[in-house]
Amino acid sequence: QLETLEQEEQERLELRAHPVERSTHMVRHQHGLTVTKTLREGEAEPQRWSFYYSRGELQGLLLEGASLLLLRVLGCRQAVPPGLIFPAIDTEGRLCTSSY
């Protein structure tokens, strides 16, 4: 019954005079999950996108932190059950599937 309540991810690329910053913020609330993506290139104003997913769409959702924990458990057991597939969020903030 573990559940991710909030997750923050940040990435910064230093490309000489053109740095790129990306961040993703996910917050679970009573009715679902809000994902906010932010992109800033160089000195330009940041661009933001938000996605909302209802609780029904998220049944069994496995976010990055939970995925790492699951990989450790599977590694300790040295076994992966066949057909192990979970809903996940891709790098663009959209719902996808993750299989092991």
Secondary structure, 3 states (H helix, E strand, C coil): CCCCCEEEEEEEECCCCCCEEEEEEEEEECCEEEEEEEEEECCCCCEEEEEEEECCCCCCCCCHHHHHHHHHHHHHHCCCCCCCEEEEECCCCCEEEEEC
